[in-house]
Amino acid sequence: MSWEFKKDKKKHLFYGFFLSLLGMIFWPLYLTGFAAGVVKEVIDKYGSGCSEVADMVYTWAGAALSTGLGLILTYNLL
């Protein structure tokens, strides 16, 4: 398991952010990116991929950034 911020981890961060952003725009779901992180790692574990906790954490980090930004903009928290 590698926690280094390499290309794979950047993709997880981006997709977590992007999926949560889409979830907030098209559905009232803030948890889309978080769920995607879990689903991706379950698929990797039982499929042909390599399941890593670090990948899920980076996906969740991106989702948390997007969710936080969405909540700030929605409720004018600045």
GROMACS elastic network, one bead per residue, 0.5 to 0.9 nm:
[ bonds ]
;  ai    aj funct       b0    kb
    1    52     6  0.61529   500
    1    53     6  0.75572   500
    1    54     6  0.68943   500
    2     5     6  0.85188   500
    2    52     6  0.82302   500
    2    54     6  0.68052   500
    2    55     6  0.88168   500
    3     6     6  0.85147   500
    3     9     6  0.80968   500
    3    54     6  0.58662   500
    3    55     6  0.83276   500
    3    58     6  0.89797   500
    4     9     6  0.76596   500
    5     8     6  0.78093   500
    5     9     6  0.55431   500
    5    10     6  0.65493   500
    6     9     6  0.54441   500
    6    10     6  0.62346   500
    6    11     6  0.88217   500
    7    10     6  0.50776   500
    7    11     6  0.63315   500
    7    12     6  0.88409   500
    8    11     6  0.52108   500
    8    12     6  0.64885   500
    8    13     6  0.88357   500
    8    55     6  0.79194   500
    9    12     6  0.50242   500
    9    13     6  0.62020   500
    9    14     6  0.85916   500
    9    54     6  0.79513   500
    9    55     6  0.61541   500
    9    58     6  0.61906   500
    9    59     6  0.79915   500
   10    13     6  0.50691   500
   10    14     6  0.61028   500
   10    15     6  0.85693   500
   10    58     6  0.77873   500
   10    59     6  0.88700   500
   11    14     6  0.50725   500
   11    15     6  0.60075   500
   11    16     6  0.83837   500
   11    58     6  0.87194   500
   11    59     6  0.82271   500
   12    15     6  0.52586   500
   12    16     6  0.59801   500
   12    17     6  0.85008   500
   12    37     6  0.79729   500
   12    55     6  0.62732   500
   12    56     6  0.75131   500
   12    57     6  0.85727   500
   12    58     6  0.56480   500
   12    60     6  0.83303   500
   12    61     6  0.87798   500
   12    62     6  0.74712   500
   13    16     6  0.52694   500
   13    17     6  0.62315   500
   13    18     6  0.86087   500
   13    55     6  0.84790   500
   13    57     6  0.85927   500
   13    58     6  0.50374   500
   13    60     6  0.73713   500
   13    61     6  0.63051   500
   13    63     6  0.75779   500
   14    17     6  0.51552   500
   14    18     6  0.59767   500
   14    19     6  0.84805   500
   14    58     6  0.88027   500
   14    59     6  0.74691   500
   14    62     6  0.60919   500
   14    63     6  0.85537   500
   15    19     6  0.57711   500
   15    20     6  0.82616   500
   15    33     6  0.73417   500
   15    36     6  0.86963   500
   15    37     6  0.89103   500
   15    59     6  0.67083   500
   15    62     6  0.71675   500
   15    63     6  0.80783   500
   16    19     6  0.54072   500
   16    20     6  0.61637   500
   16    21     6  0.85004   500
   16    32     6  0.81167   500
   16    34     6  0.68829   500
   16    36     6  0.72830   500
   16    37     6  0.70359   500
   16    58     6  0.76742   500
   16    60     6  0.60516   500
   16    61     6  0.71696   500
   16    64     6  0.81061   500
   16    65     6  0.88159   500
   16    66     6  0.80839   500
   17    20     6  0.54058   500
   17    21     6  0.61196   500
   17    22     6  0.87138   500
   17    33     6  0.65922   500
   17    59     6  0.74595   500
   17    60     6  0.81859   500
   17    61     6  0.77821   500
   17    64     6  0.73741   500
   17    65     6  0.65532   500
   17    66     6  0.50919   500
   17    67     6  0.80156   500
   18    21     6  0.50225   500
   18    22     6  0.61758   500
   18    23     6  0.85286   500
   18    33     6  0.74937   500
   18    62     6  0.78054   500
   18    63     6  0.75938   500
   18    66     6  0.75198   500
   19    22     6  0.50564   500
   19    23     6  0.60484   500
   19    24     6  0.86296   500
   19    31     6  0.88867   500
   19    32     6  0.59618   500
   19    34     6  0.87024   500
   19    36     6  0.77443   500
   19    62     6  0.89918   500
   19    63     6  0.73575   500
   19    66     6  0.87737   500
   20    24     6  0.61888   500
   20    25     6  0.86401   500
   20    29     6  0.76894   500
   20    30     6  0.58817   500
   20    31     6  0.63665   500
   20    32     6  0.50016   500
   20    34     6  0.75768   500
   20    36     6  0.89986   500
   20    62     6  0.81560   500
   20    63     6  0.53629   500
   20    64     6  0.82232   500
   20    66     6  0.60983   500
   20    67     6  0.65856   500
   21    24     6  0.51693   500
   21    25     6  0.62612   500
   21    26     6  0.86822   500
   21    30     6  0.78174   500
   21    32     6  0.83602   500
   21    33     6  0.80995   500
   21    63     6  0.78865   500
   21    66     6  0.58499   500
   21    67     6  0.72676   500
   21    70     6  0.76639   500
   22    25     6  0.50844   500
   22    26     6  0.59324   500
   22    27     6  0.77217   500
   22    29     6  0.87780   500
   22    30     6  0.89854   500
   22    32     6  0.80607   500
   22    33     6  0.88981   500
   23    26     6  0.55825   500
   23    27     6  0.52360   500
   23    28     6  0.66331   500
   23    29     6  0.50651   500
   23    30     6  0.59851   500
   23    31     6  0.73761   500
   23    32     6  0.55570   500
   23    33     6  0.77839   500
   24    27     6  0.56464   500
   24    28     6  0.54555   500
   24    29     6  0.54267   500
   24    30     6  0.55267   500
   24    31     6  0.85878   500
   24    32     6  0.83032   500
   24    66     6  0.89110   500
   24    67     6  0.79556   500
   24    70     6  0.73921   500
   25    28     6  0.72922   500
   25    29     6  0.84561   500
   26    29     6  0.82442   500
   27    30     6  0.83978   500
   29    32     6  0.61778   500
   30    33     6  0.76712   500
   30    34     6  0.84460   500
   30    63     6  0.82917   500
   30    66     6  0.86104   500
   30    67     6  0.60403   500
   30    70     6  0.85228   500
   31    34     6  0.52159   500
   31    35     6  0.61564   500
   31    36     6  0.85566   500
   31    63     6  0.76027   500
   31    64     6  0.89378   500
   31    67     6  0.80414   500
   32    35     6  0.52543   500
   32    36     6  0.61109   500
   32    37     6  0.87684   500
   32    63     6  0.78497   500
   33    37     6  0.63190   500
   33    38     6  0.89195   500
   33    59     6  0.69133   500
   33    60     6  0.66569   500
   33    62     6  0.76431   500
   33    64     6  0.82741   500
   33    66     6  0.88165   500
   34    37     6  0.52760   500
   34    38     6  0.67119   500
   34    39     6  0.88707   500
   34    56     6  0.83257   500
   34    59     6  0.69433   500
   34    60     6  0.52292   500
   34    61     6  0.86797   500
   34    62     6  0.87664   500
   34    63     6  0.60018   500
   34    64     6  0.80436   500
   35    38     6  0.52654   500
   35    39     6  0.61520   500
   35    40     6  0.85396   500
   35    60     6  0.86438   500
   36    39     6  0.50639   500
   36    40     6  0.59208   500
   36    41     6  0.85595   500
   36    56     6  0.87645   500
   36    59     6  0.79073   500
   36    60     6  0.87573   500
   37    40     6  0.52922   500
   37    41     6  0.63737   500
   37    42     6  0.87361   500
   37    55     6  0.76683   500
   37    57     6  0.77973   500
   37    58     6  0.84277   500
   37    59     6  0.54084   500
   37    60     6  0.64583   500
   37    63     6  0.89606   500
   38    41     6  0.53552   500
   38    42     6  0.62131   500
   38    43     6  0.86481   500
   38    56     6  0.64251   500
   38    59     6  0.88232   500
   38    60     6  0.89123   500
   39    42     6  0.51515   500
   39    43     6  0.61536   500
   39    44     6  0.85917   500
   40    43     6  0.51632   500
   40    44     6  0.62009   500
   40    45     6  0.86655   500
   40    51     6  0.83704   500
   40    56     6  0.79691   500
   41    45     6  0.60184   500
   41    46     6  0.86461   500
   41    49     6  0.84233   500
   41    50     6  0.80007   500
   41    51     6  0.51956   500
   41    52     6  0.69020   500
   41    53     6  0.78663   500
   41    55     6  0.77015   500
   41    56     6  0.66808   500
   42    45     6  0.50230   500
   42    46     6  0.62510   500
   42    47     6  0.80781   500
   42    51     6  0.72597   500
   43    46     6  0.54341   500
   43    47     6  0.53945   500
   43    48     6  0.81099   500
   43    49     6  0.74319   500
   43    51     6  0.80828   500
   44    47     6  0.50295   500
   44    48     6  0.60931   500
   44    50     6  0.53641   500
   44    52     6  0.84961   500
   45    48     6  0.74242   500
   45    49     6  0.64455   500
   45    50     6  0.62815   500
   45    52     6  0.84862   500
   46    49     6  0.78295   500
   46    51     6  0.86094   500
   47    50     6  0.83933   500
   51    54     6  0.89108   500
   51    55     6  0.77515   500
   51    56     6  0.87078   500
   52    55     6  0.53714   500
   52    56     6  0.68525   500
   52    57     6  0.89170   500
   53    56     6  0.52128   500
   53    57     6  0.62357   500
   53    58     6  0.87356   500
   54    58     6  0.61796   500
   54    59     6  0.85910   500
   55    58     6  0.52379   500
   55    59     6  0.62458   500
   55    60     6  0.86183   500
   56    59     6  0.50390   500
   56    60     6  0.61015   500
   56    61     6  0.85501   500
   57    61     6  0.60687   500
   57    62     6  0.87318   500
   58    62     6  0.63781   500
   58    63     6  0.86148   500
   59    62     6  0.52995   500
   59    63     6  0.62880   500
   59    64     6  0.86414   500
   60    64     6  0.59474   500
   60    65     6  0.85584   500
   61    64     6  0.50117   500
   61    65     6  0.62349   500
   61    66     6  0.86907   500
   62    65     6  0.51590   500
   62    66     6  0.63086   500
   62    67     6  0.85641   500
   63    66     6  0.51729   500
   63    67     6  0.59873   500
   63    68     6  0.84265   500
   64    67     6  0.50185   500
   64    68     6  0.58870   500
   64    69     6  0.84015   500
   65    68     6  0.51717   500
   65    69     6  0.61079   500
   65    70     6  0.85222   500
   66    69     6  0.51076   500
   66    70     6  0.60355   500
   66    71     6  0.85816   500
   67    71     6  0.61092   500
   67    72     6  0.85435   500
   68    71     6  0.51695   500
   68    72     6  0.61432   500
   68    73     6  0.86212   500
   69    72     6  0.51184   500
   69    73     6  0.61720   500
   69    74     6  0.84730   500
   70    73     6  0.52020   500
   70    74     6  0.59027   500
   70    75     6  0.84708   500
   71    74     6  0.50328   500
   71    75     6  0.59372   500
   71    76     6  0.79042   500
   71    77     6  0.77000   500
   72    75     6  0.55519   500
   72    76     6  0.54349   500
   72    78     6  0.66425   500
   73    76     6  0.51864   500
   73    77     6  0.69915   500
   73    78     6  0.81416   500
   74    77     6  0.80072   500
   75    78     6  0.86833   500
